[in-house]
Amino acid sequence: MSCVVGWMTTVPAHRPEPIPFGASVGVRTGFYAGLRVPIEVPWLVVGRGFGADVLLAEPTLSRAHAALGFAGGAFFVQDLGSESRTRVNRATVQRCELQDGDLVQLGRLLVEVSLPGACGRLEGMSRGSGR
């Protein structure tokens, strides 16, 4: 069960599961190329708005573009209603389980996912294709 806390942010109503250490995304293109962002919380909002956890001054990002996180034993990305959509390995997704090496496109930004060891799968989640 989740509860809404603030604008487009949800937090678990119970104690969150431990997040495996070492997960991150690294920006591969554009002004922010080389930036590495660790995924250390269950819900991390990326966007150009002041409410985003990772604020990037990139005009092709929505204010709250997408969330990266961990739930059910797996890392995921979830589009938050962005205009330019979120893609994983070139496939447009609403919510998608992430695997090590996946390429996630947020606006014009292309980020590569780096995950520790094997993580479990989330039930009912789509997988991006075109890898």
Secondary structure, DSSP 4 states (H G I P E B T S, - for coil): -EEE-STT-EEESSPPPPPPTT-EEEE-SSTTTT-EEE--SSEEEEESSTT-SEE---TTS-TT-EEEEEETTEEEEEE-S-SS-EEETTEEESEEE--TT-EEEETTEEEEEE--S--PPPTT-B-----
